[in-house]
Amino acid sequence: MRIKVLISGLLAAAAVLVAAALDTPGIWVGVVTLILQLIFAYSWPTLTGCLKPWPIRIILALAAIASSVSAVGLWDTPGLQHTLLALAAGTLLVFVTQVFRGAAAEGRLTNTVAGISGVALVSQGAGLAALGAVPGGFGIIVLTVLSLLVAGAVAMTKLPSQAVLLLALLTAAALAAALSALPLGLSWSHSLLLGALSGIWVGAMRAVILASGAVKSWTHILAVATLILTISGTVSWYAMQLTGNI
């Protein structure tokens, strides 16, 4: 199962890197990010065991479209400043759909929790789209994705979760710091930060997945792989904003 998650993440990461390398990365990275978000929107209700999942899927898809379109700056400056609106609207829609199912409907609480958490994750998953649309975002995307891949290779092993978390952190941070020698526009300390955050995220997600045993099908695998990649982009976006790189 760990290998299948890594393979799915590898393919998605390759698509992001290709998009970032094109002449108009602001558009192409946004397109790839939206596709990943839509895959997550479809698979998340299945992973969380929703009954009547299609209303939740539609709401998550709408939140994905709104967040990525706003992140690339089609009507404003690129960034994640409008994702809160997508989150608020999506949360309201989740409540409304569950209310209309009726008080006697089964799984309303599960659907509500899965819907709200899904809206939060999918709307905040537009970080890659935002990075692709700002100056200097290419280097951040490259470092983030490569750090994820290295940490993912560590996560494939059968080592205990605590050891994987530490090794993923160290290897991803070391690789990112080494890649700062390339003309990516980032200092070694900022590159180290990006790698460390990616390593921690992968190690933590691996521990949660193994402890819960929830990943049992390809739909679940796609949900986890897309979640790891899109949220990593958002974490990198906020980290670089705080350090003044974007």
C-alpha positions as YAML, in Angstrom:
chain: A
units: angstrom
residues:
- id: 1
  name: MET
  ca: [0.00, 0.00, 0.00]
- id: 2
  name: ARG
  ca: [2.86, 2.40, 0.81]
- id: 3
  name: ILE
  ca: [4.35, 1.76, -2.63]
- id: 4
  name: LYS
  ca: [1.04, 2.46, -4.37]
- id: 5
  name: VAL
  ca: [0.67, 5.76, -2.51]
- id: 6
  name: LEU
  ca: [4.22, 6.74, -3.51]
- id: 7
  name: ILE
  ca: [3.64, 5.80, -7.16]
- id: 8
  name: SER
  ca: [0.45, 7.88, -7.27]
- id: 9
  name: GLY
  ca: [2.23, 10.78, -5.62]
- id: 10
  name: LEU
  ca: [5.16, 10.43, -8.02]
- id: 11
  name: LEU
  ca: [2.90, 10.72, -11.06]
- id: 12
  name: ALA
  ca: [1.12, 13.73, -9.59]
- id: 13
  name: ALA
  ca: [4.43, 15.35, -8.65]
- id: 14
  name: ALA
  ca: [5.76, 14.82, -12.16]
- id: 15
  name: ALA
  ca: [2.70, 16.56, -13.58]
- id: 16
  name: VAL
  ca: [3.26, 19.53, -11.26]
- id: 17
  name: LEU
  ca: [6.94, 19.80, -12.23]
- id: 18
  name: VAL
  ca: [6.15, 19.66, -15.95]
- id: 19
  name: ALA
  ca: [3.49, 22.34, -15.51]
- id: 20
  name: ALA
  ca: [5.87, 24.53, -13.53]
- id: 21
  name: ALA
  ca: [8.50, 24.25, -16.28]
- id: 22
  name: LEU
  ca: [6.19, 25.54, -19.03]
- id: 23
  name: ASP
  ca: [6.32, 29.11, -20.32]
- id: 24
  name: THR
  ca: [3.15, 30.17, -18.51]
- id: 25
  name: PRO
  ca: [3.41, 28.35, -15.17]
- id: 26
  name: GLY
  ca: [0.75, 30.51, -13.57]
- id: 27
  name: ILE
  ca: [-1.90, 28.88, -15.74]
- id: 28
  name: TRP
  ca: [-0.53, 25.35, -16.09]
- id: 29
  name: VAL
  ca: [0.30, 24.80, -12.45]
- id: 30
  name: GLY
  ca: [-3.18, 26.06, -11.62]
- id: 31
  name: VAL
  ca: [-4.71, 23.59, -14.07]
- id: 32
  name: VAL
  ca: [-2.75, 20.64, -12.63]
- id: 33
  name: THR
  ca: [-3.55, 21.74, -9.08]
- id: 34
  name: LEU
  ca: [-7.25, 21.90, -9.89]
- id: 35
  name: ILE
  ca: [-7.14, 18.39, -11.38]
- id: 36
  name: LEU
  ca: [-5.50, 17.10, -8.19]
- id: 37
  name: GLN
  ca: [-8.12, 18.89, -6.10]
- id: 38
  name: LEU
  ca: [-10.93, 17.36, -8.14]
- id: 39
  name: ILE
  ca: [-9.44, 13.89, -7.68]
- id: 40
  name: PHE
  ca: [-9.36, 14.56, -3.95]
- id: 41
  name: ALA
  ca: [-12.94, 15.87, -4.05]
- id: 42
  name: TYR
  ca: [-14.11, 12.60, -5.59]
- id: 43
  name: SER
  ca: [-12.09, 10.25, -3.38]
- id: 44
  name: TRP
  ca: [-12.31, 11.95, 0.04]
- id: 45
  name: PRO
  ca: [-15.97, 11.00, 0.75]
- id: 46
  name: THR
  ca: [-15.11, 7.38, 0.00]
- id: 47
  name: LEU
  ca: [-12.08, 7.42, 2.30]
- id: 48
  name: THR
  ca: [-14.16, 8.91, 5.14]
- id: 49
  name: GLY
  ca: [-17.07, 6.48, 4.68]
- id: 50
  name: CYS
  ca: [-19.74, 8.95, 3.61]
- id: 51
  name: LEU
  ca: [-23.24, 7.71, 2.89]
- id: 52
  name: LYS
  ca: [-24.74, 9.44, -0.15]
- id: 53
  name: PRO
  ca: [-21.33, 10.86, -1.14]
- id: 54
  name: TRP
  ca: [-22.25, 12.69, -4.34]
- id: 55
  name: PRO
  ca: [-23.58, 15.91, -2.75]
- id: 56
  name: ILE
  ca: [-20.34, 16.12, -0.76]
- id: 57
  name: ARG
  ca: [-18.28, 15.47, -3.88]
- id: 58
  name: ILE
  ca: [-20.04, 18.25, -5.76]
- id: 59
  name: ILE
  ca: [-19.51, 20.72, -2.91]
- id: 60
  name: LEU
  ca: [-15.82, 19.83, -2.67]
- id: 61
  name: ALA
  ca: [-15.45, 20.20, -6.43]
- id: 62
  name: LEU
  ca: [-17.01, 23.68, -6.32]
- id: 63
  name: ALA
  ca: [-14.67, 24.66, -3.47]
- id: 64
  name: ALA
  ca: [-11.71, 23.33, -5.48]
- id: 65
  name: ILE
  ca: [-12.63, 25.36, -8.55]
- id: 66
  name: ALA
  ca: [-13.22, 28.55, -6.58]
- id: 67
  name: SER
  ca: [-10.00, 28.27, -4.58]
- id: 68
  name: SER
  ca: [-7.71, 27.47, -7.54]
- id: 69
  name: VAL
  ca: [-9.23, 30.12, -9.82]
- id: 70
  name: SER
  ca: [-8.77, 32.74, -7.12]
- id: 71
  name: ALA
  ca: [-5.27, 31.47, -6.24]
- id: 72
  name: VAL
  ca: [-3.88, 32.06, -9.75]
- id: 73
  name: GLY
  ca: [-5.17, 35.65, -9.63]
- id: 74
  name: LEU
  ca: [-7.64, 35.70, -12.50]
- id: 75
  name: TRP
  ca: [-9.58, 38.51, -10.83]
- id: 76
  name: ASP
  ca: [-7.12, 39.64, -8.13]
- id: 77
  name: THR
  ca: [-3.51, 39.22, -7.11]
- id: 78
  name: PRO
  ca: [-2.34, 35.60, -6.83]
- id: 79
  name: GLY
  ca: [-2.59, 34.09, -3.37]
- id: 80
  name: LEU
  ca: [-4.76, 32.29, -0.87]
- id: 81
  name: GLN
  ca: [-6.56, 35.33, 0.49]
- id: 82
  name: HIS
  ca: [-9.91, 34.18, -0.92]
- id: 83
  name: THR
  ca: [-9.81, 30.56, 0.21]
- id: 84
  name: LEU
  ca: [-11.63, 31.50, 3.42]
- id: 85
  name: LEU
  ca: [-14.64, 32.47, 1.31]
- id: 86
  name: ALA
  ca: [-14.63, 29.05, -0.39]
- id: 87
  name: LEU
  ca: [-14.35, 27.40, 3.02]
- id: 88
  name: ALA
  ca: [-17.24, 29.40, 4.47]
- id: 89
  name: ALA
  ca: [-19.54, 28.81, 1.49]
- id: 90
  name: GLY
  ca: [-18.66, 25.12, 1.33]
- id: 91
  name: THR
  ca: [-19.29, 24.62, 5.04]
- id: 92
  name: LEU
  ca: [-22.71, 26.23, 4.72]
- id: 93
  name: LEU
  ca: [-23.58, 24.03, 1.74]
- id: 94
  name: VAL
  ca: [-22.55, 20.90, 3.64]
- id: 95
  name: PHE
  ca: [-24.90, 21.77, 6.49]
- id: 96
  name: VAL
  ca: [-27.74, 22.59, 4.10]
- id: 97
  name: THR
  ca: [-27.44, 19.32, 2.19]
- id: 98
  name: GLN
  ca: [-27.46, 17.27, 5.39]
- id: 99
  name: VAL
  ca: [-30.45, 19.16, 6.79]
- id: 100
  name: PHE
  ca: [-32.44, 18.47, 3.63]
- id: 101
  name: ARG
  ca: [-31.70, 14.76, 3.96]
- id: 102
  name: GLY
  ca: [-34.05, 14.72, 6.96]
- id: 103
  name: ALA
  ca: [-33.62, 13.92, 10.64]
- id: 104
  name: ALA
  ca: [-34.09, 10.20, 10.09]
- id: 105
  name: ALA
  ca: [-31.35, 9.90, 7.43]
- id: 106
  name: GLU
  ca: [-28.41, 7.67, 8.31]
- id: 107
  name: GLY
  ca: [-24.85, 8.97, 8.43]
- id: 108
  name: ARG
  ca: [-25.65, 12.66, 8.66]
- id: 109
  name: LEU
  ca: [-22.98, 13.28, 11.30]
- id: 110
  name: THR
  ca: [-20.35, 11.34, 9.35]
- id: 111
  name: ASN
  ca: [-21.22, 13.22, 6.18]
- id: 112
  name: THR
  ca: [-21.11, 16.57, 7.94]
- id: 113
  name: VAL
  ca: [-17.72, 15.97, 9.52]
- id: 114
  name: ALA
  ca: [-16.30, 14.54, 6.29]
- id: 115
  name: GLY
  ca: [-17.78, 17.39, 4.26]
- id: 116
  name: ILE
  ca: [-16.47, 20.20, 6.45]
- id: 117
  name: SER
  ca: [-13.01, 18.66, 6.77]
- id: 118
  name: GLY
  ca: [-12.96, 17.99, 3.03]
- id: 119
  name: VAL
  ca: [-13.93, 21.57, 2.20]
- id: 120
  name: ALA
  ca: [-11.16, 22.86, 4.48]
- id: 121
  name: LEU
  ca: [-8.56, 20.59, 2.91]
- id: 122
  name: VAL
  ca: [-9.56, 21.03, -0.72]
- id: 123
  name: SER
  ca: [-9.87, 24.81, -0.50]
- id: 124
  name: GLN
  ca: [-6.52, 25.10, 1.25]
- id: 125
  name: GLY
  ca: [-5.01, 22.80, -1.37]
- id: 126
  name: ALA
  ca: [-4.64, 25.64, -3.86]
- id: 127
  name: GLY
  ca: [-1.19, 26.58, -2.61]
- id: 128
  name: LEU
  ca: [0.55, 25.07, -5.60]
- id: 129
  name: ALA
  ca: [-1.64, 27.13, -7.92]
- id: 130
  name: ALA
  ca: [-0.70, 30.27, -6.03]
- id: 131
  name: LEU
  ca: [3.01, 29.41, -6.12]
- id: 132
  name: GLY
  ca: [2.87, 28.88, -9.86]
- id: 133
  name: ALA
  ca: [1.50, 32.36, -10.39]
- id: 134
  name: VAL
  ca: [3.99, 34.43, -8.39]
- id: 135
  name: PRO
  ca: [7.62, 35.39, -9.12]
- id: 136
  name: GLY
  ca: [9.99, 32.93, -7.49]
- id: 137
  name: GLY
  ca: [7.31, 30.29, -7.16]
- id: 138
  name: PHE
  ca: [9.02, 27.90, -9.58]
- id: 139
  name: GLY
  ca: [11.95, 27.29, -7.25]
- id: 140
  name: ILE
  ca: [9.66, 26.77, -4.27]
- id: 141
  name: ILE
  ca: [7.60, 24.23, -6.21]
- id: 142
  name: VAL
  ca: [10.70, 22.32, -7.32]
- id: 143
  name: LEU
  ca: [12.16, 22.13, -3.82]
- id: 144
  name: THR
  ca: [8.82, 21.16, -2.27]
- id: 145
  name: VAL
  ca: [8.08, 18.40, -4.76]
- id: 146
  name: LEU
  ca: [11.59, 16.91, -4.70]
- id: 147
  name: SER
  ca: [11.60, 16.98, -0.89]
- id: 148
  name: LEU
  ca: [8.29, 15.14, -0.88]
- id: 149
  name: LEU
  ca: [9.66, 12.46, -3.18]
- id: 150
  name: VAL
  ca: [12.73, 11.87, -1.02]
- id: 151
  name: ALA
  ca: [10.62, 11.74, 2.13]
- id: 152
  name: GLY
  ca: [8.21, 9.42, 0.31]
- id: 153
  name: ALA
  ca: [11.06, 7.02, -0.47]
- id: 154
  name: VAL
  ca: [11.82, 6.86, 3.25]
- id: 155
  name: ALA
  ca: [8.13, 6.32, 3.99]
- id: 156
  name: MET
  ca: [8.15, 3.21, 1.77]
- id: 157
  name: THR
  ca: [10.36, 1.37, 4.21]
- id: 158
  name: LYS
  ca: [9.07, -0.85, 7.01]
- id: 159
  name: LEU
  ca: [10.80, 1.13, 9.73]
- id: 160
  name: PRO
  ca: [8.79, 2.25, 12.79]
- id: 161
  name: SER
  ca: [6.82, 5.46, 12.36]
- id: 162
  name: GLN
  ca: [9.06, 7.41, 14.77]
- id: 163
  name: ALA
  ca: [12.17, 6.44, 12.82]
- id: 164
  name: VAL
  ca: [10.53, 7.26, 9.49]
- id: 165
  name: LEU
  ca: [9.45, 10.68, 10.75]
- id: 166
  name: LEU
  ca: [13.00, 11.53, 11.83]
- id: 167
  name: LEU
  ca: [14.65, 10.13, 8.69]
- id: 168
  name: ALA
  ca: [12.12, 11.79, 6.37]
- id: 169
  name: LEU
  ca: [12.77, 15.12, 8.09]
- id: 170
  name: LEU
  ca: [16.56, 14.79, 7.87]
- id: 171
  name: THR
  ca: [16.78, 13.51, 4.30]
- id: 172
  name: ALA
  ca: [14.27, 15.97, 2.86]
- id: 173
  name: ALA
  ca: [15.89, 18.89, 4.69]
- id: 174
  name: ALA
  ca: [19.38, 17.84, 3.58]
- id: 175
  name: LEU
  ca: [18.34, 17.46, -0.06]
- id: 176
  name: ALA
  ca: [16.55, 20.81, -0.11]
- id: 177
  name: ALA
  ca: [19.54, 22.56, 1.47]
- id: 178
  name: ALA
  ca: [21.84, 20.99, -1.13]
- id: 179
  name: LEU
  ca: [19.54, 22.07, -3.95]
- id: 180
  name: SER
  ca: [19.88, 25.68, -2.80]
- id: 181
  name: ALA
  ca: [23.13, 25.68, -4.79]
- id: 182
  name: LEU
  ca: [20.99, 25.66, -7.95]
- id: 183
  name: PRO
  ca: [19.74, 29.01, -9.33]
- id: 184
  name: LEU
  ca: [16.29, 28.69, -7.77]
- id: 185
  name: GLY
  ca: [16.31, 32.01, -5.94]
- id: 186
  name: LEU
  ca: [16.29, 30.56, -2.41]
- id: 187
  name: SER
  ca: [18.88, 30.65, 0.34]
- id: 188
  name: TRP
  ca: [20.04, 27.46, 2.01]
- id: 189
  name: SER
  ca: [18.13, 28.26, 5.21]
- id: 190
  name: HIS
  ca: [14.83, 28.79, 3.40]
- id: 191
  name: SER
  ca: [15.42, 25.67, 1.32]
- id: 192
  name: LEU
  ca: [16.17, 23.74, 4.50]
- id: 193
  name: LEU
  ca: [12.86, 24.95, 5.96]
- id: 194
  name: LEU
  ca: [10.91, 23.79, 2.91]
- id: 195
  name: GLY
  ca: [12.54, 20.37, 3.02]
- id: 196
  name: ALA
  ca: [11.99, 19.96, 6.74]
- id: 197
  name: LEU
  ca: [8.30, 20.85, 6.48]
- id: 198
  name: SER
  ca: [7.81, 18.39, 3.62]
- id: 199
  name: GLY
  ca: [9.59, 15.63, 5.52]
- id: 200
  name: ILE
  ca: [7.54, 16.18, 8.66]
- id: 201
  name: TRP
  ca: [4.29, 16.20, 6.67]
- id: 202
  name: VAL
  ca: [5.07, 12.94, 4.87]
- id: 203
  name: GLY
  ca: [6.24, 11.20, 8.04]
- id: 204
  name: ALA
  ca: [3.17, 12.33, 9.98]
- id: 205
  name: MET
  ca: [0.77, 11.26, 7.22]
- id: 206
  name: ARG
  ca: [2.42, 7.84, 7.02]
- id: 207
  name: ALA
  ca: [2.00, 7.36, 10.75]
- id: 208
  name: VAL
  ca: [-1.68, 8.32, 10.62]
- id: 209
  name: ILE
  ca: [-2.37, 6.07, 7.64]
- id: 210
  name: LEU
  ca: [-0.72, 3.02, 9.19]
- id: 211
  name: ALA
  ca: [-2.33, 3.59, 12.58]
- id: 212
  name: SER
  ca: [-5.83, 4.01, 11.17]
- id: 213
  name: GLY
  ca: [-5.62, 1.30, 8.51]
- id: 214
  name: ALA
  ca: [-8.13, 3.30, 6.49]
- id: 215
  name: VAL
  ca: [-6.38, 3.10, 3.11]
- id: 216
  name: LYS
  ca: [-7.73, -0.05, 1.46]
- id: 217
  name: SER
  ca: [-8.49, 0.78, -2.18]
- id: 218
  name: TRP
  ca: [-7.23, 2.84, -5.11]
- id: 219
  name: THR
  ca: [-9.78, 5.54, -4.32]
- id: 220
  name: HIS
  ca: [-8.31, 5.85, -0.82]
- id: 221
  name: ILE
  ca: [-4.78, 5.91, -2.26]
- id: 222
  name: LEU
  ca: [-5.67, 8.77, -4.59]
- id: 223
  name: ALA
  ca: [-7.20, 10.74, -1.72]
- id: 224
  name: VAL
  ca: [-4.03, 10.42, 0.37]
- id: 225
  name: ALA
  ca: [-1.59, 11.07, -2.49]
- id: 226
  name: THR
  ca: [-3.37, 14.21, -3.69]
- id: 227
  name: LEU
  ca: [-3.83, 15.45, -0.12]
- id: 228
  name: ILE
  ca: [-0.11, 15.16, 0.64]
- id: 229
  name: LEU
  ca: [0.92, 17.01, -2.51]
- id: 230
  name: THR
  ca: [-1.61, 19.84, -2.46]
- id: 231
  name: ILE
  ca: [-1.35, 20.61, 1.25]
- id: 232
  name: SER
  ca: [2.45, 20.60, 0.99]
- id: 233
  name: GLY
  ca: [2.16, 23.36, -1.59]
- id: 234
  name: THR
  ca: [0.05, 25.40, 0.79]
- id: 235
  name: VAL
  ca: [2.44, 24.84, 3.70]
- id: 236
  name: SER
  ca: [5.31, 26.00, 1.49]
- id: 237
  name: TRP
  ca: [3.31, 29.05, 0.40]
- id: 238
  name: TYR
  ca: [2.68, 30.20, 3.97]
- id: 239
  name: ALA
  ca: [6.24, 29.40, 5.07]
- id: 240
  name: MET
  ca: [7.70, 31.48, 2.27]
- id: 241
  name: GLN
  ca: [5.25, 34.30, 2.95]
- id: 242
  name: LEU
  ca: [6.38, 34.42, 6.57]
- id: 243
  name: THR
  ca: [10.04, 34.52, 5.51]
- id: 244
  name: GLY
  ca: [9.41, 37.22, 2.92]
- id: 245
  name: ASN
  ca: [10.22, 35.21, -0.20]
- id: 246
  name: ILE
  ca: [6.85, 35.81, -1.86]
...
